Amino acid sequence: MNTLNPDALLAQLNWRYATKKFDATKKIPAGTWAALEHALLLTPSSFGLQPWKFIVITDAAVRQKLVHVSWNQTQPTDCSHHTVFAVRKAIAEKDVDRFLDSIIATRGGAKESLKGYGDMMTGFAGKAAQEGWLREWAIRQVYIALGNFMTSAAVLGVDTCPMEGIEPANYDKILGLDGSEFETVVACAAGYRAADDKHAQLAKVRFPASEVIQHI
């Protein structure tokens, strides 16, 4: 198994930053982008339920509309690929059943053997929905995907900018998500930094390890 040298990993994580200004002339190569999309697919989630959809926007006209509902930030138009991370609004028994079908299709075996697991997931989702925290649980899974995407991009030398400074409801209207099973949570621009982005040279500000990491 090939592994990344620890120093190389830290070098890439130190290199990355929330890119404020992208070079609009530089595009992510197809092979690199394919790997980043696959990294999204490989993101872990609670129970493996994957309550998300990733919408990759390359259409210039759509991206221009998104600028106006992104606090007029220009990353959506200047980046190479703009990705919206959407969450499934509800987890129903049909969603659990579809996941179980996927397990059998991938690993083989009898679906009946997964009944206990299926019942547990359905019970969890029902309880979470009844108590009003199912959406919050699902959104946390989406942020795991965002973190995985940004780290994978950094390892491949691709710049990113996570964007919570957006209007999710208007994103939904522009992207046709209104009335669907999904809604916008966060976006992430990806591409290559502009040479004159002053933020690239700023030192990272982090609390010391002694304050935030505890060994017991």
Buried (B, 14 or more C-beta within 10 A) or exposed (E): EEEEEEEEBEEBEEEBBBBBBBBBEBBBEEEBBEBBBEBBEEBEBBBEBBBBBBBEBEEEEBBEBBBEBBEEBBBBBBBBBBBBBBBBBBBBEEBBBEBBEEBBEEEEEEEEEBEEBBEEBBEBBBEBBEEEEBBEBBBEBBBBBBEBBBBBBBBBEBBBBBBEEBBBEBBBBBBEBEEEBBBBBBBBBBBBBBEEBEEBEEEEEEEEEEEEEEEE
